[in-house]
Amino acid sequence: MATEIKEAEFNEKVLNSKGTVVVDFFATWCGPCRMLGKVIEELSGEMDDVTFYKVNVDQASSLAASFGIESIPVLVVFKDGVKVHQVVGFQDKEAIKNLLK
C-alpha cells in the first residue's frame, strides 16, 4: 500500500532511504491522479522491493514546487535517495514497471 506522507517526513522517508522509492505527487480532486493511485496500489502489493509514497500537493505545495511540479499527477523515482526519473501524467502499470527496471 502506498502511504501518504507529509512534507516534514519527506527527507527521512525518501531522501534518507536505501533502495527504490516512488513518490506519487497527487491531489484528491484530480481524476488522472485517482486513476494512477489505483495502479500504484496494485504495484505496491506486487513489488516488495519498491517503496511507494503519496504526497498531496495541496498540503505540500513548497515540496511540489521544489521538484518543479506544475501539473499532476507526477511520479518521481528515487534510488538510494537520489532522484533518477520524473514523469508527468497518468502512467499505466507496464509503463511504471519499465520505468523501475
Z-matrix of the N, CA and C atoms (Angstrom, degrees):
N
C 1 1.446
C 2 1.525 1 109.90
N 3 1.306 2 116.12 1 136.73
C 4 1.458 3 121.11 2 177.38
C 5 1.523 4 108.55 3 -79.83
N 6 1.311 5 116.37 4 125.48
C 7 1.458 6 122.38 5 -177.63
C 8 1.520 7 109.79 6 -94.88
N 9 1.324 8 116.62 7 133.42
C 10 1.458 9 119.53 8 175.48
C 11 1.519 10 108.62 9 -79.16
N 12 1.331 11 115.69 10 130.30
C 13 1.463 12 120.28 11 179.37
C 14 1.518 13 109.61 12 -119.03
N 15 1.313 14 114.64 13 155.61
C 16 1.468 15 122.34 14 178.74
C 17 1.525 16 108.92 15 -93.52
N 18 1.320 17 114.52 16 163.45
C 19 1.463 18 121.17 17 -179.09
C 20 1.532 19 111.69 18 -55.38
N 21 1.324 20 117.26 19 -39.07
C 22 1.472 21 121.53 20 -178.14
C 23 1.525 22 112.68 21 -66.74
N 24 1.325 23 117.83 22 -21.67
C 25 1.463 24 121.91 23 -178.82
C 26 1.531 25 112.86 24 -91.58
N 27 1.317 26 117.18 25 -10.50
C 28 1.457 27 121.51 26 -169.53
C 29 1.525 28 113.25 27 -58.92
N 30 1.319 29 117.17 28 -48.93
C 31 1.468 30 119.48 29 -178.28
C 32 1.523 31 111.46 30 -59.69
N 33 1.326 32 115.78 31 -47.76
C 34 1.456 33 120.08 32 -177.60
C 35 1.529 34 111.91 33 -63.96
N 36 1.317 35 116.65 34 -48.18
C 37 1.462 36 120.46 35 -172.44
C 38 1.526 37 113.98 36 -82.14
N 39 1.332 38 117.44 37 -27.44
C 40 1.470 39 120.25 38 -175.39
C 41 1.522 40 111.95 39 -111.31
N 42 1.309 41 117.32 40 -59.62
C 43 1.464 42 120.27 41 -173.22
C 44 1.525 43 113.17 42 -72.16
N 45 1.322 44 117.89 43 -26.29
C 46 1.461 45 120.82 44 179.69
C 47 1.524 46 112.57 45 -99.94
N 48 1.317 47 117.69 46 13.64
C 49 1.466 48 120.44 47 -176.49
C 50 1.520 49 111.60 48 -95.84
N 51 1.308 50 115.21 49 157.53
C 52 1.462 51 122.27 50 174.04
C 53 1.521 52 107.73 51 -102.39
N 54 1.318 53 115.86 52 148.74
C 55 1.457 54 120.08 53 179.35
C 56 1.511 55 111.79 54 92.19
N 57 1.324 56 115.65 55 -166.33
C 58 1.458 57 122.66 56 -176.12
C 59 1.517 58 110.10 57 -96.24
N 60 1.335 59 114.51 58 129.90
C 61 1.459 60 121.91 59 177.74
C 62 1.521 61 108.06 60 -127.97
N 63 1.331 62 116.35 61 132.78
C 64 1.459 63 122.03 62 175.51
C 65 1.521 64 107.79 63 -112.44
N 66 1.336 65 116.42 64 127.69
C 67 1.455 66 121.40 65 177.95
C 68 1.524 67 108.20 66 -113.14
N 69 1.330 68 115.10 67 124.20
C 70 1.459 69 123.53 68 178.37
C 71 1.527 70 107.68 69 -99.76
N 72 1.341 71 116.81 70 107.27
C 73 1.459 72 121.58 71 175.09
C 74 1.518 73 107.05 72 -85.64
N 75 1.346 74 116.95 73 121.46
C 76 1.457 75 121.35 74 -170.92
C 77 1.529 76 110.84 75 -144.31
N 78 1.331 77 115.17 76 175.59
C 79 1.464 78 122.63 77 169.01
C 80 1.522 79 107.49 78 -140.04
N 81 1.313 80 116.00 79 148.21
C 82 1.465 81 120.18 80 -176.26
C 83 1.525 82 112.45 81 -66.01
N 84 1.327 83 118.01 82 -26.45
C 85 1.455 84 122.47 83 -177.22
C 86 1.528 85 113.18 84 -86.23
N 87 1.305 86 118.15 85 -3.06
C 88 1.473 87 123.66 86 -172.79
C 89 1.533 88 110.62 87 -93.05
N 90 1.340 89 116.47 88 116.28
C 91 1.469 90 121.39 89 179.92
C 92 1.519 91 113.67 90 -59.17
N 93 1.340 92 118.67 91 -52.68
C 94 1.468 93 119.33 92 178.37
C 95 1.527 94 112.75 93 -60.16
N 96 1.330 95 117.14 94 -29.93
C 97 1.472 96 120.62 95 177.31
C 98 1.519 97 110.26 96 -64.96
N 99 1.335 98 116.52 97 -41.77
C 100 1.465 99 119.78 98 178.96
C 101 1.520 100 110.85 99 -65.36
N 102 1.337 101 116.94 100 -38.81
C 103 1.471 102 120.57 101 177.25
C 104 1.522 103 110.30 102 -63.63
N 105 1.329 104 116.81 103 -45.15
C 106 1.459 105 121.25 104 179.41
C 107 1.520 106 110.44 105 -65.85
N 108 1.313 107 117.50 106 -36.11
C 109 1.461 108 121.41 107 178.79
C 110 1.517 109 111.96 108 -57.76
N 111 1.329 110 117.13 109 -38.38
C 112 1.464 111 120.92 110 177.88
C 113 1.526 112 111.08 111 -65.13
N 114 1.324 113 116.26 112 -40.38
C 115 1.471 114 120.86 113 178.26
C 116 1.524 115 110.09 114 -65.74
N 117 1.323 116 116.78 115 -43.05
C 118 1.470 117 121.59 116 179.51
C 119 1.530 118 110.05 117 -61.83
N 120 1.328 119 117.25 118 -40.54
C 121 1.468 120 120.63 119 178.86
C 122 1.532 121 110.52 120 -62.24
N 123 1.338 122 116.87 121 -42.57
C 124 1.469 123 120.47 122 177.65
C 125 1.521 124 110.56 123 -61.00
N 126 1.328 125 116.14 124 -48.96
C 127 1.462 126 120.62 125 -177.87
C 128 1.528 127 111.96 126 -63.88
N 129 1.322 128 116.54 127 -37.23
C 130 1.467 129 118.55 128 -179.04
C 131 1.527 130 110.89 129 -65.05
N 132 1.317 131 117.09 130 -27.13
C 133 1.460 132 120.33 131 176.13
C 134 1.516 133 113.53 132 -80.28
N 135 1.332 134 116.35 133 -19.27
C 136 1.466 135 121.65 134 -177.02
C 137 1.523 136 114.04 135 -100.29
N 138 1.315 137 118.00 136 -26.80
C 139 1.468 138 122.12 137 -171.86
C 140 1.532 139 109.90 138 -112.49
N 141 1.322 140 115.72 139 91.97
C 142 1.460 141 121.07 140 -178.05
C 143 1.528 142 113.03 141 -70.16
N 144 1.328 143 116.88 142 -20.01
C 145 1.459 144 120.42 143 -176.19
C 146 1.527 145 113.04 144 -90.96
N 147 1.331 146 117.42 145 3.61
C 148 1.466 147 122.43 146 179.83
C 149 1.526 148 108.20 147 -124.47
N 150 1.340 149 115.98 148 136.37
C 151 1.461 150 121.06 149 175.89
C 152 1.524 151 108.10 150 -100.87
N 153 1.319 152 116.50 151 132.58
C 154 1.460 153 122.16 152 -179.21
C 155 1.528 154 109.97 153 -113.97
N 156 1.349 155 115.08 154 130.49
C 157 1.458 156 121.76 155 175.18
C 158 1.515 157 109.16 156 -127.90
N 159 1.338 158 115.68 157 157.04
C 160 1.453 159 122.64 158 175.85
C 161 1.525 160 107.97 159 -121.98
N 162 1.347 161 115.81 160 140.99
C 163 1.460 162 121.33 161 176.16
C 164 1.525 163 107.32 162 -127.45
N 165 1.324 164 116.05 163 121.75
C 166 1.460 165 122.19 164 177.88
C 167 1.528 166 108.19 165 -79.58
N 168 1.330 167 116.89 166 114.66
C 169 1.464 168 120.54 167 -175.43
C 170 1.525 169 112.54 168 -67.04
N 171 1.327 170 117.19 169 -24.14
C 172 1.462 171 119.71 170 177.65
C 173 1.520 172 111.56 171 -71.24
N 174 1.312 173 117.29 172 -24.74
C 175 1.463 174 121.80 173 179.78
C 176 1.524 175 112.55 174 -101.96
N 177 1.322 176 117.40 175 -11.20
C 178 1.471 177 121.68 176 -178.21
C 179 1.529 178 109.43 177 -135.17
N 180 1.327 179 115.77 178 54.14
C 181 1.466 180 120.10 179 -173.48
C 182 1.531 181 113.11 180 -64.87
N 183 1.319 182 118.47 181 -35.82
C 184 1.470 183 118.89 182 -179.96
C 185 1.525 184 111.05 183 -70.91
N 186 1.327 185 117.22 184 -34.14
C 187 1.464 186 120.24 185 175.52
C 188 1.524 187 110.16 186 -65.67
N 189 1.326 188 116.49 187 -44.84
C 190 1.466 189 120.67 188 177.60
C 191 1.532 190 110.18 189 -60.11
N 192 1.309 191 116.99 190 -42.46
C 193 1.466 192 120.75 191 179.59
C 194 1.521 193 111.19 192 -63.44
N 195 1.336 194 116.93 193 -36.14
C 196 1.471 195 119.59 194 -178.86
C 197 1.528 196 111.80 195 -65.43
N 198 1.330 197 117.33 196 -21.77
C 199 1.460 198 121.72 197 176.09
C 200 1.526 199 112.06 198 -99.89
N 201 1.321 200 117.39 199 7.94
C 202 1.456 201 121.61 200 177.07
C 203 1.520 202 113.28 201 68.85
N 204 1.316 203 116.99 202 28.25
C 205 1.457 204 120.38 203 -177.18
C 206 1.516 205 109.52 204 -81.66
N 207 1.338 206 115.01 205 116.27
C 208 1.457 207 121.49 206 -179.33
C 209 1.517 208 112.03 207 -115.11
N 210 1.324 209 117.34 208 -20.90
C 211 1.463 210 121.48 209 174.60
C 212 1.520 211 107.15 210 -138.62
N 213 1.315 212 115.83 211 156.48
C 214 1.458 213 120.89 212 -175.63
C 215 1.514 214 109.80 213 -130.53
N 216 1.301 215 118.38 214 159.44
C 217 1.457 216 128.26 215 2.95
C 218 1.529 217 112.31 216 -77.95
N 219 1.320 218 114.82 217 158.44
C 220 1.460 219 122.16 218 175.31
C 221 1.525 220 107.89 219 -134.71
N 222 1.324 221 115.38 220 132.64
C 223 1.464 222 121.16 221 172.36
C 224 1.522 223 108.12 222 -106.14
N 225 1.326 224 115.62 223 130.99
C 226 1.461 225 121.14 224 175.80
C 227 1.522 226 106.86 225 -120.54
N 228 1.336 227 115.64 226 127.67
C 229 1.460 228 121.70 227 -178.62
C 230 1.527 229 108.47 228 -106.53
N 231 1.320 230 115.11 229 129.87
C 232 1.466 231 122.67 230 177.95
C 233 1.518 232 109.07 231 -117.83
N 234 1.329 233 115.99 232 140.93
C 235 1.466 234 121.71 233 171.93
C 236 1.519 235 106.22 234 -122.70
N 237 1.321 236 115.85 235 119.29
C 238 1.456 237 122.59 236 -177.66
C 239 1.531 238 111.92 237 50.94
N 240 1.339 239 115.89 238 41.17
C 241 1.459 240 121.96 239 176.04
C 242 1.509 241 116.09 240 83.63
N 243 1.327 242 117.90 241 1.07
C 244 1.454 243 121.87 242 -178.70
C 245 1.527 244 109.29 243 -110.22
N 246 1.338 245 116.78 244 129.82
C 247 1.455 246 120.92 245 178.95
C 248 1.522 247 109.92 246 -66.98
N 249 1.349 248 116.45 247 126.44
C 250 1.458 249 120.27 248 -179.43
C 251 1.533 250 112.62 249 -117.77
N 252 1.335 251 117.79 250 -22.92
C 253 1.467 252 121.63 251 178.81
C 254 1.522 253 109.43 252 -148.00
N 255 1.335 254 114.46 253 150.07
C 256 1.457 255 120.46 254 171.58
C 257 1.517 256 107.11 255 -146.56
N 258 1.339 257 116.77 256 123.32
C 259 1.461 258 121.25 257 -179.55
C 260 1.523 259 109.54 258 -127.85
N 261 1.336 260 114.47 259 141.91
C 262 1.457 261 121.67 260 -177.71
C 263 1.522 262 109.45 261 -106.42
N 264 1.327 263 116.06 262 140.38
C 265 1.453 264 121.42 263 174.06
C 266 1.519 265 112.21 264 95.51
N 267 1.323 266 114.16 265 171.28
C 268 1.457 267 120.36 266 -179.97
C 269 1.523 268 110.24 267 -62.31
N 270 1.325 269 116.35 268 135.68
C 271 1.458 270 123.26 269 176.08
C 272 1.528 271 107.01 270 -125.33
N 273 1.323 272 116.28 271 135.05
C 274 1.458 273 117.36 272 177.45
C 275 1.528 274 109.77 273 -79.67
N 276 1.306 275 114.65 274 172.78
C 277 1.471 276 121.61 275 -174.54
C 278 1.521 277 112.21 276 -57.17
N 279 1.320 278 116.82 277 -45.72
C 280 1.476 279 120.14 278 -177.90
C 281 1.525 280 111.43 279 -66.48
N 282 1.333 281 116.92 280 -37.78
C 283 1.476 282 120.11 281 179.05
C 284 1.531 283 110.13 282 -63.42
N 285 1.319 284 116.72 283 -39.87
C 286 1.464 285 119.72 284 179.83
C 287 1.524 286 110.21 285 -69.66
N 288 1.327 287 117.31 286 -41.71
C 289 1.470 288 119.94 287 176.58
C 290 1.520 289 110.61 288 -58.68
N 291 1.322 290 117.53 289 -43.88
C 292 1.474 291 121.31 290 178.77
C 293 1.521 292 111.48 291 -63.87
N 294 1.321 293 116.72 292 -36.64
C 295 1.460 294 121.25 293 178.16
C 296 1.521 295 111.22 294 -63.76
N 297 1.327 296 115.78 295 -31.75
C 298 1.471 297 120.27 296 -176.50
C 299 1.520 298 113.83 297 -88.44
N 300 1.320 299 118.55 298 -4.20
C 301 1.469 300 120.98 299 179.71
C 302 1.506 301 111.26 300 -73.55
